[in-house]
Amino acid sequence: MGAIHLKSSSSETDTKHVLDINWADRWQVYQRLQELGVSCVCESNQPLMVEVNNTTAAIQIWSVIKQFTASRQDLIENIENSWRIRYPKF
């Protein structure tokens, strides 16, 4: 699995990033970000462009990308670690 690369352009109010992500995954990532209310654009034969204007959007983008780029084993370990932290007696 390849790394995600960001190409940025900034203004006073927001930062736009081009997500260099697997073309097969970009539509699913785009749709999930849309569901979360993250401002993004994904046109035919163009890279996925996201707008990061707050910390919540940055975390949501990171989380969605991780869902599509992490190995199955990494995702399982993350869930198990979350349960251990929340329910240490189990």
N, C-alpha and C positions, 0 to 999 in steps of 0.2 A: 504494500500500500504506500502510495506516495504522500509526501508531506503537503500541507496546505500552505500556499504562499499568498501573501497579501500585498497588493500594490495600492498605495494610499494617495489620496489627494485631500487636503484639509482646507477648511474655511473657519471662520470664527464660530460658527454654530454647529458644524457637524464634520464628520470624517467619512469619506466614501472609500470602500475597499473593493477591489476585484478579487474574488476568491478563485484561486487557481486550483480547482477541484475536479476530480474525475468527471468527465462529461456524462457518463452514464448515471451518476448520482446527483448531478446539479439540479435537475427538475424536482426530484424528491426533496432535496435540501431547500430549494426555493419555495415549494409548497408548504413545507413545515414552518419556515420562517414567516411566510404570509399568515399562516394560522396563528402564530405568536404575535403578530402585529409588528414585526420588524420590517422596516422599509427596505425593499430590495427589488431588483429588476433582473429578469432573465429572458433575453430575446433569442430567437433562433440564431444558431451559429455564433453566439456571443457569450462571453463569460458571465458568471453570476456576479452582480454588483450589489453590495450591501451598504447601508448607511448606519453608522454607529454614532448616535447622539447621546448615549448615556450608558452607565455601567450595566444596567439590566439588559440592554440590547447586546452588549459585548458578551455577557455571560450566556445569553440565549444562543447567539451565533456559535460560540465556542462549544456549547453543549450539543447543538444539532450537528455540527461538523464532526464532533467526536463520535456520535452515534453511527455515522456513516464511514468513518475511517478507522476506528479502533477494531482490534480483533475481537472475536466473540469471547475469547478467554478473558481479555482485558475488561470487557463489559460485565461479565459474570463476576469477576473479582471486585469491581467497583460496587456492584449491588451487594455482594456479601460483606464488604467493608462497611458500607452504609448501615446494614442491619446490625453488624457487630457494635458499631458506635452507638446506635440508637437503643439497642436491646442487648447490653453487655452480659446479661445473665444467660442468654441462649447460646 
